Amino acid sequence: MNDLAATWSRWKESTFGTGYHIWHEGLDVGAVTRLKGQARARALAMLRLGRSLGDDHASEALAAMGDVQTIAAMRARLRAGDPYLSPTTRVRIAAILNSIEPDPRLADHLIAVLDQTWSKGQSWSPRVDAAIGLRDFSGPADEAALLAAVADASYFVRYHACESLLHRYRASRRRLTDHPQLFALIRGPDGDDAPTADDLARYDEARRRLRAFAARH
């Protein structure tokens, strides 16, 4: 690691936390967006260094701070279908752009990631991020994608798809664990074992119960 990379790495960790923390909790852009004066100027300089080193977290934070160049570059990457754009980065870019200027068309990027067919050894993390990110959208296509994900091969995707639907349907309790019967319905195989007919029937029942929340509003 060269000096510039080491400088960026130290500043990033002191500002946003460790890599595991960022992965688990998400990037806390508030750590830089609330800065003012010289502290803000230093953060912008460090984030531009991170961006020059190819760190997508730096671009995400710069966009949240309103950096016009970064926002334009993010939009261009999505429009061009950048082949080097990982599913995780695609979800993050679409989510941050939507937070800056809501655009229902950005949901298509999250849906595309969520709809990816899972294969053994493949990470479920980008699809979890997509399922969570779709809470900020309200179109029929993203609702259909979340309902389909209730039967996803990954338990974690099923779990977060259910919670996103509870948010969408404005349930009074939006944590899946606050709905024990619904929670029990989506437990079961997690990727390595194909769901049985009984599992699929349980997932269908979970979808029926989730739709019942929508009917109340």
C-alpha positions as CSV (number, residue, x, y, z in Angstrom):
1,M,0.0,0.0,0.0
2,N,1.5,3.4,-1.0
3,D,1.4,6.5,1.1
4,L,-1.7,8.0,-0.5
5,A,-3.6,4.7,-0.2
6,A,-2.6,4.4,3.4
7,T,-3.6,8.0,4.2
8,W,-7.0,7.4,2.6
9,S,-7.5,4.0,4.4
10,R,-6.7,5.6,7.8
11,W,-9.0,8.5,7.3
12,K,-11.8,6.4,5.9
13,E,-11.7,4.0,8.9
14,S,-11.6,6.9,11.4
15,T,-14.5,8.6,9.7
16,F,-16.8,5.7,8.7
17,G,-15.6,2.7,10.7
18,T,-14.0,-0.6,9.7
19,G,-14.9,-2.4,6.5
20,Y,-17.0,-4.9,8.4
21,H,-18.9,-2.0,10.1
22,I,-19.6,-0.4,6.8
23,W,-20.7,-3.7,5.3
24,H,-23.0,-4.5,8.2
25,E,-24.4,-1.1,9.0
26,G,-24.1,0.7,5.7
27,L,-22.0,3.8,4.9
28,D,-22.8,6.6,7.4
29,V,-22.7,9.5,4.9
30,G,-24.0,11.8,7.8
31,A,-20.4,11.6,9.1
32,V,-19.4,14.0,6.3
33,T,-22.6,15.7,5.2
34,R,-23.0,17.5,8.5
35,L,-19.5,19.0,8.4
36,K,-19.0,22.7,7.9
37,G,-16.1,25.0,7.1
38,Q,-12.6,23.6,7.1
39,A,-13.7,20.2,8.3
40,R,-16.0,19.9,5.3
41,A,-13.2,21.1,2.9
42,R,-10.8,18.5,4.4
43,A,-13.5,15.7,4.0
44,L,-14.1,16.7,0.4
45,A,-10.3,16.5,-0.3
46,M,-10.0,13.1,1.3
47,L,-13.0,11.7,-0.4
48,R,-11.7,12.9,-3.8
49,L,-8.5,11.1,-3.0
50,G,-10.5,8.0,-2.2
51,R,-12.4,8.4,-5.5
52,S,-9.1,8.7,-7.4
53,L,-8.1,5.4,-5.8
54,G,-11.2,3.7,-7.1
55,D,-13.1,3.5,-3.8
56,D,-16.8,3.5,-4.5
57,H,-17.6,4.4,-0.9
58,A,-15.8,7.7,-1.5
59,S,-18.0,8.4,-4.5
60,E,-21.1,7.5,-2.5
61,A,-20.1,10.0,0.2
62,L,-19.2,12.7,-2.3
63,A,-22.5,12.3,-4.1
64,A,-24.3,12.7,-0.7
65,M,-22.3,15.9,-0.2
66,G,-23.7,17.2,-3.5
67,D,-20.5,16.9,-5.5
68,V,-21.8,17.6,-9.1
69,Q,-19.0,15.8,-10.9
70,T,-19.5,12.6,-8.9
71,I,-23.2,12.6,-9.3
72,A,-22.9,13.0,-13.0
73,A,-20.3,10.2,-13.2
74,M,-22.6,7.9,-11.2
75,R,-25.5,8.6,-13.5
76,A,-23.3,8.0,-16.6
77,R,-22.2,4.6,-15.2
78,L,-25.7,3.4,-14.6
79,R,-26.9,4.6,-18.1
80,A,-23.9,3.0,-19.8
81,G,-24.4,-0.4,-18.1
82,D,-20.8,-0.3,-17.0
83,P,-19.7,-4.0,-17.2
84,Y,-17.3,-3.5,-14.2
85,L,-20.1,-2.3,-12.0
86,S,-20.6,-4.9,-9.3
87,P,-24.1,-5.7,-8.2
88,T,-23.3,-4.2,-4.8
89,T,-22.1,-1.0,-6.3
90,R,-25.0,-0.8,-8.7
91,V,-27.4,-1.0,-5.8
92,R,-25.5,1.7,-3.8
93,I,-25.3,4.1,-6.7
94,A,-29.0,3.8,-7.6
95,A,-29.9,4.2,-3.9
96,I,-27.8,7.3,-3.3
97,L,-28.9,8.9,-6.6
98,N,-32.5,8.3,-5.5
99,S,-31.9,9.9,-2.1
100,I,-30.5,13.0,-3.9
101,E,-33.3,13.3,-6.4
102,P,-36.1,10.7,-6.2
103,D,-36.6,8.9,-9.5
104,P,-38.8,5.8,-9.7
105,R,-36.8,4.5,-12.7
106,L,-33.8,3.9,-10.5
107,A,-35.8,1.0,-8.9
108,D,-35.1,-1.0,-12.1
109,H,-31.4,-1.3,-11.1
110,L,-32.3,-2.7,-7.7
111,I,-34.9,-5.1,-9.3
112,A,-32.3,-6.4,-11.7
113,V,-30.0,-7.3,-8.9
114,L,-32.8,-8.8,-6.7
115,D,-34.0,-10.9,-9.7
116,Q,-30.6,-12.5,-10.2
117,T,-30.7,-16.2,-10.0
118,W,-28.7,-17.4,-6.9
119,S,-26.1,-20.1,-7.4
120,K,-24.1,-22.0,-4.8
121,G,-21.1,-20.0,-3.5
122,Q,-22.6,-16.7,-4.8
123,S,-23.0,-13.9,-2.2
124,W,-26.5,-13.1,-1.2
125,S,-25.4,-9.7,0.1
126,P,-26.2,-7.5,-3.0
127,R,-29.7,-9.0,-3.2
128,V,-30.3,-8.2,0.5
129,D,-29.1,-4.6,-0.2
130,A,-31.5,-4.4,-3.1
131,A,-34.4,-5.8,-1.1
132,I,-33.7,-3.2,1.6
133,G,-33.2,-0.4,-0.9
134,L,-36.6,-1.0,-2.5
135,R,-38.2,0.4,0.7
136,D,-37.7,3.8,-0.8
137,F,-39.8,3.0,-3.9
138,S,-43.5,2.5,-4.4
139,G,-44.1,1.2,-7.9
140,P,-45.8,-2.0,-9.0
141,A,-42.7,-3.5,-10.5
142,D,-40.7,-3.2,-7.3
143,E,-43.6,-4.5,-5.3
144,A,-43.8,-7.6,-7.6
145,A,-40.0,-8.1,-7.2
146,L,-40.2,-8.0,-3.4
147,L,-43.1,-10.5,-3.4
148,A,-41.2,-12.8,-5.7
149,A,-38.2,-12.5,-3.3
150,V,-40.3,-13.9,-0.4
151,A,-39.5,-17.3,-2.1
152,D,-35.8,-16.5,-2.7
153,A,-33.3,-19.3,-2.2
154,S,-31.6,-17.3,0.5
155,Y,-33.2,-16.9,3.9
156,F,-31.6,-13.5,4.3
157,V,-33.2,-12.2,1.1
158,R,-36.6,-13.6,2.1
159,Y,-36.3,-12.0,5.5
160,H,-35.5,-8.5,4.2
161,A,-38.0,-8.7,1.4
162,C,-40.7,-9.4,4.0
163,E,-39.5,-6.4,6.1
164,S,-39.5,-4.1,3.1
165,L,-43.1,-5.2,2.2
166,L,-44.1,-4.5,5.8
167,H,-42.7,-1.0,5.4
168,R,-44.4,-0.6,2.0
169,Y,-47.8,-1.7,3.4
170,R,-47.4,0.6,6.4
171,A,-47.8,-2.2,8.9
172,S,-47.9,-0.9,12.5
173,R,-45.0,-3.3,13.4
174,R,-42.4,-3.4,10.7
175,R,-39.9,-5.9,12.2
176,L,-40.5,-9.4,10.8
177,T,-39.7,-10.9,14.2
178,D,-42.7,-9.0,15.6
179,H,-44.9,-11.2,13.4
180,P,-43.9,-14.7,14.7
181,Q,-46.3,-16.7,12.5
182,L,-45.2,-14.8,9.4
183,F,-41.5,-15.2,10.4
184,A,-42.0,-19.0,10.8
185,L,-43.4,-19.2,7.3
186,I,-40.2,-18.0,5.6
187,R,-37.7,-20.1,7.6
188,G,-36.2,-23.1,6.0
189,P,-33.6,-24.0,3.4
190,D,-31.0,-21.4,2.7
191,G,-29.5,-21.8,-0.8
192,D,-27.7,-25.2,-0.6
193,D,-30.9,-27.2,-0.3
194,A,-33.6,-26.7,-2.8
195,P,-37.0,-25.7,-1.3
196,T,-39.5,-28.5,-1.1
197,A,-43.1,-28.3,-2.2
198,D,-44.0,-27.7,1.5
199,D,-41.5,-24.8,1.7
200,L,-42.9,-23.2,-1.4
201,A,-46.4,-23.5,0.0
202,R,-45.2,-21.8,3.2
203,Y,-43.7,-18.9,1.1
204,D,-47.0,-18.6,-0.8
205,E,-48.8,-18.3,2.5
206,A,-46.4,-15.7,3.7
207,R,-47.1,-13.7,0.5
208,R,-50.8,-14.0,1.1
209,R,-50.4,-12.6,4.7
210,L,-48.2,-9.8,3.5
211,R,-50.8,-8.7,0.9
212,A,-53.4,-8.6,3.6
213,F,-51.4,-5.7,5.2
214,A,-51.8,-3.8,1.9
215,A,-55.5,-4.4,1.8
216,R,-55.8,-2.4,5.1
217,H,-54.6,0.8,3.5
